[in-house]
Every structure is written in C-alpha cells, then in structure tokens.
Amino acid sequence: MRYEEAWIWQDRITTCANALGYTVWNLRYDGKSCSFALELEQTLGDEQISALCAHMPLPTDYDGVGGHGSRFTIYGNLP
C-alpha cells in the first residue's frame, strides 16, 4: 500500500469509528507491515468490539486495552 492510499484508509477508519460513536485516540500506519494501529479513547465490551471489527472497511483484530482505550490492528495488505 502506498502512503497516499494509507491517508485515504486512515480517513475511512476514522469515519467508521466516529459513525459507531467512538473517538480515535491514536491511529498510525506501519508501512513495513502494511497495517494500522488504532487506539480508541473508550474501552469497549465484547459486543462493541465485534461490531467495530465487523464494520471496519479492512480486516480488523482486537489487541486488548491500551493506555487510553481499546486497541486494534487493521490490516491494509490487500491483494
């Protein structure tokens, strides 16, 4: 994924999180692994985690709780 595409995906990820009622604390792209690290300002419950992962525009895994809220890895390495 090119960095220009990463900016577009960051906007889509932020829009998705905001549409579900969550606030993004930190979102960064790792070019080496072609993935995004997302941390929310909220700590989510199991149902909220499942809903967020299902609504994300790219495959998403829950990584646990970080310093501010729930953390996720979003994979941008699409064919």
mmCIF file of the N, C-alpha and C atoms, coordinates in Angstrom:
data_MODEL
# 
_entry.id   MODEL 
# 
loop_
_atom_site.group_PDB 
_atom_site.id 
_atom_site.type_symbol 
_atom_site.label_atom_id 
_atom_site.label_alt_id 
_atom_site.label_comp_id 
_atom_site.label_asym_id 
_atom_site.label_entity_id 
_atom_site.label_seq_id 
_atom_site.pdbx_PDB_ins_code 
_atom_site.Cartn_x 
_atom_site.Cartn_y 
_atom_site.Cartn_z 
_atom_site.occupancy 
_atom_site.B_iso_or_equiv 
_atom_site.pdbx_formal_charge 
_atom_site.auth_seq_id 
_atom_site.auth_comp_id 
_atom_site.auth_asym_id 
_atom_site.auth_atom_id 
_atom_site.pdbx_PDB_model_num 
ATOM 1   N N  . MET A 1 1  ? 0.848   -1.168 0.000  1.00 0.00 ? 1  MET A N  1 
ATOM 2   C CA . MET A 1 1  ? 0.000   0.000  0.000  1.00 0.00 ? 1  MET A CA 1 
ATOM 3   C C  . MET A 1 1  ? 0.900   1.240  0.000  1.00 0.00 ? 1  MET A C  1 
ATOM 4   N N  . ARG A 1 2  ? 0.612   2.147  -0.892 1.00 0.00 ? 2  ARG A N  1 
ATOM 5   C CA . ARG A 1 2  ? 1.364   3.398  -0.944 1.00 0.00 ? 2  ARG A CA 1 
ATOM 6   C C  . ARG A 1 2  ? 0.877   4.326  0.172  1.00 0.00 ? 2  ARG A C  1 
ATOM 7   N N  . TYR A 1 3  ? 1.741   5.260  0.552  1.00 0.00 ? 3  TYR A N  1 
ATOM 8   C CA . TYR A 1 3  ? 1.378   6.179  1.630  1.00 0.00 ? 3  TYR A CA 1 
ATOM 9   C C  . TYR A 1 3  ? 0.173   7.040  1.261  1.00 0.00 ? 3  TYR A C  1 
ATOM 10  N N  . GLU A 1 4  ? 0.016   7.359  -0.039 1.00 0.00 ? 4  GLU A N  1 
ATOM 11  C CA . GLU A 1 4  ? -1.157  8.130  -0.455 1.00 0.00 ? 4  GLU A CA 1 
ATOM 12  C C  . GLU A 1 4  ? -2.440  7.362  -0.164 1.00 0.00 ? 4  GLU A C  1 
ATOM 13  N N  . GLU A 1 5  ? -2.398  6.041  -0.402 1.00 0.00 ? 5  GLU A N  1 
ATOM 14  C CA . GLU A 1 5  ? -3.553  5.207  -0.096 1.00 0.00 ? 5  GLU A CA 1 
ATOM 15  C C  . GLU A 1 5  ? -3.770  5.106  1.410  1.00 0.00 ? 5  GLU A C  1 
ATOM 16  N N  . ALA A 1 6  ? -2.684  5.090  2.159  1.00 0.00 ? 6  ALA A N  1 
ATOM 17  C CA . ALA A 1 6  ? -2.789  4.989  3.621  1.00 0.00 ? 6  ALA A CA 1 
ATOM 18  C C  . ALA A 1 6  ? -3.579  6.157  4.186  1.00 0.00 ? 6  ALA A C  1 
ATOM 19  N N  . TRP A 1 7  ? -3.384  7.364  3.662  1.00 0.00 ? 7  TRP A N  1 
ATOM 20  C CA . TRP A 1 7  ? -4.131  8.535  4.138  1.00 0.00 ? 7  TRP A CA 1 
ATOM 21  C C  . TRP A 1 7  ? -5.620  8.356  3.896  1.00 0.00 ? 7  TRP A C  1 
ATOM 22  N N  . ILE A 1 8  ? -5.959  7.830  2.720  1.00 0.00 ? 8  ILE A N  1 
ATOM 23  C CA . ILE A 1 8  ? -7.376  7.597  2.400  1.00 0.00 ? 8  ILE A CA 1 
ATOM 24  C C  . ILE A 1 8  ? -7.969  6.584  3.367  1.00 0.00 ? 8  ILE A C  1 
ATOM 25  N N  . TRP A 1 9  ? -7.243  5.481  3.611  1.00 0.00 ? 9  TRP A N  1 
ATOM 26  C CA . TRP A 1 9  ? -7.744  4.456  4.533  1.00 0.00 ? 9  TRP A CA 1 
ATOM 27  C C  . TRP A 1 9  ? -7.839  4.986  5.962  1.00 0.00 ? 9  TRP A C  1 
ATOM 28  N N  . GLN A 1 10 ? -6.894  5.835  6.366  1.00 0.00 ? 10 GLN A N  1 
ATOM 29  C CA . GLN A 1 10 ? -6.986  6.426  7.710  1.00 0.00 ? 10 GLN A CA 1 
ATOM 30  C C  . GLN A 1 10 ? -8.265  7.233  7.849  1.00 0.00 ? 10 GLN A C  1 
ATOM 31  N N  . ASP A 1 11 ? -8.632  7.974  6.826  1.00 0.00 ? 11 ASP A N  1 
ATOM 32  C CA . ASP A 1 11 ? -9.891  8.726  6.865  1.00 0.00 ? 11 ASP A CA 1 
ATOM 33  C C  . ASP A 1 11 ? -11.090 7.790  6.966  1.00 0.00 ? 11 ASP A C  1 
ATOM 34  N N  . ARG A 1 12 ? -11.063 6.700  6.216  1.00 0.00 ? 12 ARG A N  1 
ATOM 35  C CA . ARG A 1 12 ? -12.175 5.741  6.255  1.00 0.00 ? 12 ARG A CA 1 
ATOM 36  C C  . ARG A 1 12 ? -12.282 5.059  7.614  1.00 0.00 ? 12 ARG A C  1 
ATOM 37  N N  . ILE A 1 13 ? -11.155 4.714  8.196  1.00 0.00 ? 13 ILE A N  1 
ATOM 38  C CA . ILE A 1 13 ? -11.146 4.073  9.516  1.00 0.00 ? 13 ILE A CA 1 
ATOM 39  C C  . ILE A 1 13 ? -11.684 5.035  10.568 1.00 0.00 ? 13 ILE A C  1 
ATOM 40  N N  . THR A 1 14 ? -11.213 6.273  10.539 1.00 0.00 ? 14 THR A N  1 
ATOM 41  C CA . THR A 1 14 ? -11.690 7.286  11.489 1.00 0.00 ? 14 THR A CA 1 
ATOM 42  C C  . THR A 1 14 ? -13.184 7.522  11.332 1.00 0.00 ? 14 THR A C  1 
ATOM 43  N N  . THR A 1 15 ? -13.644 7.623  10.098 1.00 0.00 ? 15 THR A N  1 
ATOM 44  C CA . THR A 1 15 ? -15.065 7.840  9.829  1.00 0.00 ? 15 THR A CA 1 
ATOM 45  C C  . THR A 1 15 ? -15.899 6.689  10.373 1.00 0.00 ? 15 THR A C  1 
ATOM 46  N N  . CYS A 1 16 ? -15.435 5.473  10.190 1.00 0.00 ? 16 CYS A N  1 
ATOM 47  C CA . CYS A 1 16 ? -16.151 4.299  10.688 1.00 0.00 ? 16 CYS A CA 1 
ATOM 48  C C  . CYS A 1 16 ? -16.230 4.319  12.217 1.00 0.00 ? 16 CYS A C  1 
ATOM 49  N N  . ALA A 1 17 ? -15.115 4.565  12.879 1.00 0.00 ? 17 ALA A N  1 
ATOM 50  C CA . ALA A 1 17 ? -15.101 4.613  14.348 1.00 0.00 ? 17 ALA A CA 1 
ATOM 51  C C  . ALA A 1 17 ? -16.026 5.717  14.855 1.00 0.00 ? 17 ALA A C  1 
ATOM 52  N N  . ASN A 1 18 ? -15.966 6.883  14.234 1.00 0.00 ? 18 ASN A N  1 
ATOM 53  C CA . ASN A 1 18 ? -16.826 8.002  14.639 1.00 0.00 ? 18 ASN A CA 1 
ATOM 54  C C  . ASN A 1 18 ? -18.304 7.691  14.411 1.00 0.00 ? 18 ASN A C  1 
ATOM 55  N N  . ALA A 1 19 ? -18.621 7.028  13.296 1.00 0.00 ? 19 ALA A N  1 
ATOM 56  C CA . ALA A 1 19 ? -20.013 6.690  12.993 1.00 0.00 ? 19 ALA A CA 1 
ATOM 57  C C  . ALA A 1 19 ? -20.593 5.726  14.029 1.00 0.00 ? 19 ALA A C  1 
ATOM 58  N N  . LEU A 1 20 ? -19.732 4.908  14.635 1.00 0.00 ? 20 LEU A N  1 
ATOM 59  C CA . LEU A 1 20 ? -20.181 3.994  15.682 1.00 0.00 ? 20 LEU A CA 1 
ATOM 60  C C  . LEU A 1 20 ? -20.206 4.654  17.054 1.00 0.00 ? 20 LEU A C  1 
ATOM 61  N N  . GLY A 1 21 ? -19.817 5.916  17.116 1.00 0.00 ? 21 GLY A N  1 
ATOM 62  C CA . GLY A 1 21 ? -19.881 6.673  18.365 1.00 0.00 ? 21 GLY A CA 1 
ATOM 63  C C  . GLY A 1 21 ? -18.605 6.677  19.176 1.00 0.00 ? 21 GLY A C  1 
ATOM 64  N N  . TYR A 1 22 ? -17.477 6.283  18.578 1.00 0.00 ? 22 TYR A N  1 
ATOM 65  C CA . TYR A 1 22 ? -16.209 6.218  19.297 1.00 0.00 ? 22 TYR A CA 1 
ATOM 66  C C  . TYR A 1 22 ? -15.275 7.327  18.846 1.00 0.00 ? 22 TYR A C  1 
ATOM 67  N N  . THR A 1 23 ? -14.352 7.672  19.719 1.00 0.00 ? 23 THR A N  1 
ATOM 68  C CA . THR A 1 23 ? -13.365 8.701  19.422 1.00 0.00 ? 23 THR A CA 1 
ATOM 69  C C  . THR A 1 23 ? -11.997 8.046  19.299 1.00 0.00 ? 23 THR A C  1 
ATOM 70  N N  . VAL A 1 24 ? -11.291 8.377  18.225 1.00 0.00 ? 24 VAL A N  1 
ATOM 71  C CA . VAL A 1 24 ? -9.962  7.827  17.978 1.00 0.00 ? 24 VAL A CA 1 
ATOM 72  C C  . VAL A 1 24 ? -8.940  8.570  18.829 1.00 0.00 ? 24 VAL A C  1 
ATOM 73  N N  . TRP A 1 25 ? -8.194  7.831  19.641 1.00 0.00 ? 25 TRP A N  1 
ATOM 74  C CA . TRP A 1 25 ? -7.112  8.425  20.414 1.00 0.00 ? 25 TRP A CA 1 
ATOM 75  C C  . TRP A 1 25 ? -5.853  8.509  19.550 1.00 0.00 ? 25 TRP A C  1 
ATOM 76  N N  . ASN A 1 26 ? -5.550  7.401  18.872 1.00 0.00 ? 26 ASN A N  1 
ATOM 77  C CA . ASN A 1 26 ? -4.347  7.356  18.047 1.00 0.00 ? 26 ASN A CA 1 
ATOM 78  C C  . ASN A 1 26 ? -4.597  6.398  16.887 1.00 0.00 ? 26 ASN A C  1 
ATOM 79  N N  . LEU A 1 27 ? -4.136  6.801  15.703 1.00 0.00 ? 27 LEU A N  1 
ATOM 80  C CA . LEU A 1 27 ? -4.214  5.953  14.519 1.00 0.00 ? 27 LEU A CA 1 
ATOM 81  C C  . LEU A 1 27 ? -2.958  6.192  13.711 1.00 0.00 ? 27 LEU A C  1 
ATOM 82  N N  . ARG A 1 28 ? -2.185  5.137  13.513 1.00 0.00 ? 28 ARG A N  1 
ATOM 83  C CA . ARG A 1 28 ? -0.943  5.295  12.753 1.00 0.00 ? 28 ARG A CA 1 
ATOM 84  C C  . ARG A 1 28 ? -0.767  4.115  11.798 1.00 0.00 ? 28 ARG A C  1 
ATOM 85  N N  . TYR A 1 29 ? -0.087  4.407  10.717 1.00 0.00 ? 29 TYR A N  1 
ATOM 86  C CA . TYR A 1 29 ? 0.164   3.413  9.680  1.00 0.00 ? 29 TYR A CA 1 
ATOM 87  C C  . TYR A 1 29 ? 1.588   2.908  9.784  1.00 0.00 ? 29 TYR A C  1 
ATOM 88  N N  . ASP A 1 30 ? 1.764   1.592  9.691  1.00 0.00 ? 30 ASP A N  1 
ATOM 89  C CA . ASP A 1 30 ? 3.081   0.976  9.678  1.00 0.00 ? 30 ASP A CA 1 
ATOM 90  C C  . ASP A 1 30 ? 3.321   0.423  8.279  1.00 0.00 ? 30 ASP A C  1 
ATOM 91  N N  . GLY A 1 31 ? 4.156   1.108  7.507  1.00 0.00 ? 31 GLY A N  1 
ATOM 92  C CA . GLY A 1 31 ? 4.421   0.717  6.137  1.00 0.00 ? 31 GLY A CA 1 
ATOM 93  C C  . GLY A 1 31 ? 5.083   -0.636 6.002  1.00 0.00 ? 31 GLY A C  1 
ATOM 94  N N  . LYS A 1 32 ? 5.869   -1.027 7.000  1.00 0.00 ? 32 LYS A N  1 
ATOM 95  C CA . LYS A 1 32 ? 6.580   -2.307 6.958  1.00 0.00 ? 32 LYS A CA 1 
ATOM 96  C C  . LYS A 1 32 ? 5.603   -3.484 6.996  1.00 0.00 ? 32 LYS A C  1 
ATOM 97  N N  . SER A 1 33 ? 4.601   -3.396 7.856  1.00 0.00 ? 33 SER A N  1 
ATOM 98  C CA . SER A 1 33 ? 3.630   -4.490 7.978  1.00 0.00 ? 33 SER A CA 1 
ATOM 99  C C  . SER A 1 33 ? 2.336   -4.211 7.215  1.00 0.00 ? 33 SER A C  1 
ATOM 100 N N  . CYS A 1 34 ? 2.252   -3.048 6.586  1.00 0.00 ? 34 CYS A N  1 
ATOM 101 C CA . CYS A 1 34 ? 1.033   -2.643 5.857  1.00 0.00 ? 34 CYS A CA 1 
ATOM 102 C C  . CYS A 1 34 ? -0.201  -2.745 6.755  1.00 0.00 ? 34 CYS A C  1 
ATOM 103 N N  . SER A 1 35 ? -0.068  -2.265 7.976  1.00 0.00 ? 35 SER A N  1 
ATOM 104 C CA . SER A 1 35 ? -1.201  -2.309 8.903  1.00 0.00 ? 35 SER A CA 1 
ATOM 105 C C  . SER A 1 35 ? -1.330  -0.981 9.637  1.00 0.00 ? 35 SER A C  1 
ATOM 106 N N  . PHE A 1 36 ? -2.492  -0.796 10.230 1.00 0.00 ? 36 PHE A N  1 
ATOM 107 C CA . PHE A 1 36 ? -2.782  0.393  11.023 1.00 0.00 ? 36 PHE A CA 1 
ATOM 108 C C  . PHE A 1 36 ? -2.942  -0.024 12.480 1.00 0.00 ? 36 PHE A C  1 
ATOM 109 N N  . ALA A 1 37 ? -2.433  0.792  13.385 1.00 0.00 ? 37 ALA A N  1 
ATOM 110 C CA . ALA A 1 37 ? -2.645  0.600  14.820 1.00 0.00 ? 37 ALA A CA 1 
ATOM 111 C C  . ALA A 1 37 ? -3.660  1.647  15.255 1.00 0.00 ? 37 ALA A C  1 
ATOM 112 N N  . LEU A 1 38 ? -4.778  1.184  15.787 1.00 0.00 ? 38 LEU A N  1 
ATOM 113 C CA . LEU A 1 38 ? -5.863  2.064  16.223 1.00 0.00 ? 38 LEU A CA 1 
ATOM 114 C C  . LEU A 1 38 ? -6.051  1.914  17.722 1.00 0.00 ? 38 LEU A C  1 
ATOM 115 N N  . GLU A 1 39 ? -6.107  3.033  18.428 1.00 0.00 ? 39 GLU A N  1 
ATOM 116 C CA . GLU A 1 39 ? -6.497  3.028  19.837 1.00 0.00 ? 39 GLU A CA 1 
ATOM 117 C C  . GLU A 1 39 ? -7.606  4.043  20.010 1.00 0.00 ? 39 GLU A C  1 
ATOM 118 N N  . LEU A 1 40 ? -8.666  3.599  20.658 1.00 0.00 ? 40 LEU A N  1 
ATOM 119 C CA . LEU A 1 40 ? -9.806  4.466  20.925 1.00 0.00 ? 40 LEU A CA 1 
ATOM 120 C C  . LEU A 1 40 ? -9.655  5.141  22.281 1.00 0.00 ? 40 LEU A C  1 
ATOM 121 N N  . GLU A 1 41 ? -10.466 6.142  22.516 1.00 0.00 ? 41 GLU A N  1 
ATOM 122 C CA . GLU A 1 41 ? -10.498 6.775  23.842 1.00 0.00 ? 41 GLU A CA 1 
ATOM 123 C C  . GLU A 1 41 ? -11.363 5.986  24.809 1.00 0.00 ? 41 GLU A C  1 
ATOM 124 N N  . GLN A 1 42 ? -12.128 5.035  24.306 1.00 0.00 ? 42 GLN A N  1 
ATOM 125 C CA . GLN A 1 42 ? -13.030 4.233  25.124 1.00 0.00 ? 42 GLN A CA 1 
ATOM 126 C C  . GLN A 1 42 ? -12.532 2.794  25.204 1.00 0.00 ? 42 GLN A C  1 
ATOM 127 N N  . THR A 1 43 ? -12.895 2.136  26.300 1.00 0.00 ? 43 THR A N  1 
ATOM 128 C CA . THR A 1 43 ? -12.671 0.703  26.430 1.00 0.00 ? 43 THR A CA 1 
ATOM 129 C C  . THR A 1 43 ? -13.996 0.023  26.104 1.00 0.00 ? 43 THR A C  1 
ATOM 130 N N  . LEU A 1 44 ? -13.972 -0.849 25.108 1.00 0.00 ? 44 LEU A N  1 
ATOM 131 C CA . LEU A 1 44 ? -15.202 -1.452 24.612 1.00 0.00 ? 44 LEU A CA 1 
ATOM 132 C C  . LEU A 1 44 ? -15.460 -2.809 25.237 1.00 0.00 ? 44 LEU A C  1 
ATOM 133 N N  . GLY A 1 45 ? -16.734 -3.165 25.282 1.00 0.00 ? 45 GLY A N  1 
ATOM 134 C CA . GLY A 1 45 ? -17.141 -4.502 25.712 1.00 0.00 ? 45 GLY A CA 1 
ATOM 135 C C  . GLY A 1 45 ? -17.101 -5.455 24.528 1.00 0.00 ? 45 GLY A C  1 
ATOM 136 N N  . ASP A 1 46 ? -17.343 -6.726 24.794 1.00 0.00 ? 46 ASP A N  1 
ATOM 137 C CA . ASP A 1 46 ? -17.237 -7.757 23.755 1.00 0.00 ? 46 ASP A CA 1 
ATOM 138 C C  . ASP A 1 46 ? -18.138 -7.497 22.557 1.00 0.00 ? 46 ASP A C  1 
ATOM 139 N N  . GLU A 1 47 ? -19.389 -7.132 22.785 1.00 0.00 ? 47 GLU A N  1 
ATOM 140 C CA . GLU A 1 47 ? -20.313 -6.884 21.677 1.00 0.00 ? 47 GLU A CA 1 
ATOM 141 C C  . GLU A 1 47 ? -19.884 -5.669 20.865 1.00 0.00 ? 47 GLU A C  1 
ATOM 142 N N  . GLN A 1 48 ? -19.399 -4.627 21.541 1.00 0.00 ? 48 GLN A N  1 
ATOM 143 C CA . GLN A 1 48 ? -18.930 -3.430 20.848 1.00 0.00 ? 48 GLN A CA 1 
ATOM 144 C C  . GLN A 1 48 ? -17.687 -3.736 20.008 1.00 0.00 ? 48 GLN A C  1 
ATOM 145 N N  . ILE A 1 49 ? -16.808 -4.568 20.545 1.00 0.00 ? 49 ILE A N  1 
ATOM 146 C CA . ILE A 1 49 ? -15.592 -4.959 19.811 1.00 0.00 ? 49 ILE A CA 1 
ATOM 147 C C  . ILE A 1 49 ? -15.977 -5.708 18.537 1.00 0.00 ? 49 ILE A C  1 
ATOM 148 N N  . SER A 1 50 ? -16.885 -6.660 18.660 1.00 0.00 ? 50 SER A N  1 
ATOM 149 C CA . SER A 1 50 ? -17.331 -7.430 17.498 1.00 0.00 ? 50 SER A CA 1 
ATOM 150 C C  . SER A 1 50 ? -17.967 -6.532 16.453 1.00 0.00 ? 50 SER A C  1 
ATOM 151 N N  . ALA A 1 51 ? -18.792 -5.593 16.892 1.00 0.00 ? 51 ALA A N  1 
ATOM 152 C CA . ALA A 1 51 ? -19.455 -4.677 15.958 1.00 0.00 ? 51 ALA A CA 1 
ATOM 153 C C  . ALA A 1 51 ? -18.445 -3.789 15.249 1.00 0.00 ? 51 ALA A C  1 
ATOM 154 N N  . LEU A 1 52 ? -17.480 -3.259 15.984 1.00 0.00 ? 52 LEU A N  1 
ATOM 155 C CA . LEU A 1 52 ? -16.476 -2.397 15.364 1.00 0.00 ? 52 LEU A CA 1 
ATOM 156 C C  . LEU A 1 52 ? -15.662 -3.185 14.342 1.00 0.00 ? 52 LEU A C  1 
ATOM 157 N N  . CYS A 1 53 ? -15.221 -4.375 14.695 1.00 0.00 ? 53 CYS A N  1 
ATOM 158 C CA . CYS A 1 53 ? -14.437 -5.194 13.762 1.00 0.00 ? 53 CYS A CA 1 
ATOM 159 C C  . CYS A 1 53 ? -15.243 -5.521 12.506 1.00 0.00 ? 53 CYS A C  1 
ATOM 160 N N  . ALA A 1 54 ? -16.529 -5.787 12.663 1.00 0.00 ? 54 ALA A N  1 
ATOM 161 C CA . ALA A 1 54 ? -17.381 -6.136 11.528 1.00 0.00 ? 54 ALA A CA 1 
ATOM 162 C C  . ALA A 1 54 ? -17.630 -4.945 10.610 1.00 0.00 ? 54 ALA A C  1 
ATOM 163 N N  . HIS A 1 55 ? -17.630 -3.745 11.155 1.00 0.00 ? 55 HIS A N  1 
ATOM 164 C CA . HIS A 1 55 ? -17.925 -2.552 10.356 1.00 0.00 ? 55 HIS A CA 1 
ATOM 165 C C  . HIS A 1 55 ? -16.698 -1.889 9.742  1.00 0.00 ? 55 HIS A C  1 
ATOM 166 N N  . MET A 1 56 ? -15.518 -2.259 10.184 1.00 0.00 ? 56 MET A N  1 
ATOM 167 C CA . MET A 1 56 ? -14.310 -1.643 9.634  1.00 0.00 ? 56 MET A CA 1 
ATOM 168 C C  . MET A 1 56 ? -14.169 -1.984 8.149  1.00 0.00 ? 56 MET A C  1 
ATOM 169 N N  . PRO A 1 57 ? -13.633 -1.054 7.353  1.00 0.00 ? 57 PRO A N  1 
ATOM 170 C CA . PRO A 1 57 ? -13.517 -1.285 5.915  1.00 0.00 ? 57 PRO A CA 1 
ATOM 171 C C  . PRO A 1 57 ? -12.399 -2.263 5.525  1.00 0.00 ? 57 PRO A C  1 
ATOM 172 N N  . LEU A 1 58 ? -11.545 -2.628 6.464  1.00 0.00 ? 58 LEU A N  1 
ATOM 173 C CA . LEU A 1 58 ? -10.454 -3.583 6.241  1.00 0.00 ? 58 LEU A CA 1 
ATOM 174 C C  . LEU A 1 58 ? -10.478 -4.609 7.368  1.00 0.00 ? 58 LEU A C  1 
ATOM 175 N N  . PRO A 1 59 ? -9.883  -5.796 7.160  1.00 0.00 ? 59 PRO A N  1 
ATOM 176 C CA . PRO A 1 59 ? -9.843  -6.798 8.233  1.00 0.00 ? 59 PRO A CA 1 
ATOM 177 C C  . PRO A 1 59 ? -9.222  -6.228 9.513  1.00 0.00 ? 59 PRO A C  1 
ATOM 178 N N  . THR A 1 60 ? -9.878  -6.510 10.640 1.00 0.00 ? 60 THR A N  1 
ATOM 179 C CA . THR A 1 60 ? -9.508  -5.900 11.915 1.00 0.00 ? 60 THR A CA 1 
ATOM 180 C C  . THR A 1 60 ? -9.447  -6.946 13.024 1.00 0.00 ? 60 THR A C  1 
ATOM 181 N N  . ASP A 1 61 ? -8.407  -6.859 13.854 1.00 0.00 ? 61 ASP A N  1 
ATOM 182 C CA . ASP A 1 61 ? -8.265  -7.718 15.036 1.00 0.00 ? 61 ASP A CA 1 
ATOM 183 C C  . ASP A 1 61 ? -8.214  -6.852 16.287 1.00 0.00 ? 61 ASP A C  1 
ATOM 184 N N  . TYR A 1 62 ? -8.817  -7.354 17.348 1.00 0.00 ? 62 TYR A N  1 
ATOM 185 C CA . TYR A 1 62 ? -8.765  -6.698 18.655 1.00 0.00 ? 62 TYR A CA 1 
ATOM 186 C C  . TYR A 1 62 ? -7.450  -7.060 19.338 1.00 0.00 ? 62 TYR A C  1 
ATOM 187 N N  . ASP A 1 63 ? -6.751  -6.062 19.890 1.00 0.00 ? 63 ASP A N  1 
ATOM 188 C CA . ASP A 1 63 ? -5.444  -6.281 20.525 1.00 0.00 ? 63 ASP A CA 1 
ATOM 189 C C  . ASP A 1 63 ? -5.443  -6.100 22.033 1.00 0.00 ? 63 ASP A C  1 
ATOM 190 N N  . GLY A 1 64 ? -6.584  -5.785 22.612 1.00 0.00 ? 64 GLY A N  1 
ATOM 191 C CA . GLY A 1 64 ? -6.634  -5.586 24.058 1.00 0.00 ? 64 GLY A CA 1 
ATOM 192 C C  . GLY A 1 64 ? -6.809  -4.119 24.412 1.00 0.00 ? 64 GLY A C  1 
ATOM 193 N N  . VAL A 1 65 ? -6.514  -3.813 25.663 1.00 0.00 ? 65 VAL A N  1 
ATOM 194 C CA . VAL A 1 65 ? -6.691  -2.450 26.160 1.00 0.00 ? 65 VAL A CA 1 
ATOM 195 C C  . VAL A 1 65 ? -5.328  -1.778 26.253 1.00 0.00 ? 65 VAL A C  1 
ATOM 196 N N  . GLY A 1 66 ? -5.245  -0.576 25.711 1.00 0.00 ? 66 GLY A N  1 
ATOM 197 C CA . GLY A 1 66 ? -4.009  0.203  25.764 1.00 0.00 ? 66 GLY A CA 1 
ATOM 198 C C  . GLY A 1 66 ? -4.066  1.222  26.889 1.00 0.00 ? 66 GLY A C  1 
ATOM 199 N N  . GLY A 1 67 ? -3.291  2.258  26.774 1.00 0.00 ? 67 GLY A N  1 
ATOM 200 C CA . GLY A 1 67 ? -3.219  3.286  27.802 1.00 0.00 ? 67 GLY A CA 1 
ATOM 201 C C  . GLY A 1 67 ? -4.451  4.165  27.894 1.00 0.00 ? 67 GLY A C  1 
ATOM 202 N N  . HIS A 1 68 ? -5.239  4.224  26.812 1.00 0.00 ? 68 HIS A N  1 
ATOM 203 C CA . HIS A 1 68 ? -6.418  5.089  26.799 1.00 0.00 ? 68 HIS A CA 1 
ATOM 204 C C  . HIS A 1 68 ? -7.715  4.342  26.538 1.00 0.00 ? 68 HIS A C  1 
ATOM 205 N N  . GLY A 1 69 ? -7.646  3.247  25.819 1.00 0.00 ? 69 GLY A N  1 
ATOM 206 C CA . GLY A 1 69 ? -8.860  2.502  25.483 1.00 0.00 ? 69 GLY A CA 1 
ATOM 207 C C  . GLY A 1 69 ? -8.525  1.266  24.684 1.00 0.00 ? 69 GLY A C  1 
ATOM 208 N N  . SER A 1 70 ? -9.525  0.728  24.014 1.00 0.00 ? 70 SER A N  1 
ATOM 209 C CA . SER A 1 70 ? -9.355  -0.495 23.238 1.00 0.00 ? 70 SER A CA 1 
ATOM 210 C C  . SER A 1 70 ? -8.421  -0.270 22.056 1.00 0.00 ? 70 SER A C  1 
ATOM 211 N N  . ARG A 1 71 ? -7.599  -1.295 21.790 1.00 0.00 ? 71 ARG A N  1 
ATOM 212 C CA . ARG A 1 71 ? -6.627  -1.222 20.691 1.00 0.00 ? 71 ARG A CA 1 
ATOM 213 C C  . ARG A 1 71 ? -6.949  -2.273 19.639 1.00 0.00 ? 71 ARG A C  1 
ATOM 214 N N  . PHE A 1 72 ? -6.692  -1.923 18.383 1.00 0.00 ? 72 PHE A N  1 
ATOM 215 C CA . PHE A 1 72 ? -6.978  -2.800 17.257 1.00 0.00 ? 72 PHE A CA 1 
ATOM 216 C C  . PHE A 1 72 ? -5.844  -2.735 16.245 1.00 0.00 ? 72 PHE A C  1 
ATOM 217 N N  . THR A 1 73 ? -5.673  -3.817 15.499 1.00 0.00 ? 73 THR A N  1 
ATOM 218 C CA . THR A 1 73 ? -4.797  -3.819 14.336 1.00 0.00 ? 73 THR A CA 1 
ATOM 219 C C  . THR A 1 73 ? -5.694  -3.967 13.119 1.00 0.00 ? 73 THR A C  1 
ATOM 220 N N  . ILE A 1 74 ? -5.494  -3.095 12.159 1.00 0.00 ? 74 ILE A N  1 
ATOM 221 C CA . ILE A 1 74 ? -6.285  -3.096 10.928 1.00 0.00 ? 74 ILE A CA 1 
ATOM 222 C C  . ILE A 1 74 ? -5.323  -3.372 9.787  1.00 0.00 ? 74 ILE A C  1 
ATOM 223 N N  . TYR A 1 75 ? -5.603  -4.432 9.033  1.00 0.00 ? 75 TYR A N  1 
ATOM 224 C CA . TYR A 1 75 ? -4.672  -4.895 8.007  1.00 0.00 ? 75 TYR A CA 1 
ATOM 225 C C  . TYR A 1 75 ? -4.973  -4.271 6.658  1.00 0.00 ? 75 TYR A C  1 
ATOM 226 N N  . GLY A 1 76 ? -3.979  -3.569 6.125  1.00 0.00 ? 76 GLY A N  1 
ATOM 227 C CA . GLY A 1 76 ? -4.143  -2.879 4.859  1.00 0.00 ? 76 GLY A CA 1 
ATOM 228 C C  . GLY A 1 76 ? -3.478  -3.587 3.705  1.00 0.00 ? 76 GLY A C  1 
ATOM 229 N N  . ASN A 1 77 ? -2.956  -4.780 3.925  1.00 0.00 ? 77 ASN A N  1 
ATOM 230 C CA . ASN A 1 77 ? -2.234  -5.505 2.893  1.00 0.00 ? 77 ASN A CA 1 
ATOM 231 C C  . ASN A 1 77 ? -3.227  -6.293 2.052  1.00 0.00 ? 77 ASN A C  1 
ATOM 232 N N  . LEU A 1 78 ? -3.911  -5.579 1.164  1.00 0.00 ? 78 LEU A N  1 
ATOM 233 C CA . LEU A 1 78 ? -4.911  -6.218 0.314  1.00 0.00 ? 78 LEU A CA 1 
ATOM 234 C C  . LEU A 1 78 ? -4.302  -6.613 -1.019 1.00 0.00 ? 78 LEU A C  1 
ATOM 235 N N  . PRO A 1 79 ? -4.840  -7.675 -1.634 1.00 0.00 ? 79 PRO A N  1 
ATOM 236 C CA . PRO A 1 79 ? -4.299  -8.097 -2.939 1.00 0.00 ? 79 PRO A CA 1 
ATOM 237 C C  . PRO A 1 79 ? -4.537  -7.053 -4.012 1.00 0.00 ? 79 PRO A C  1 
# 
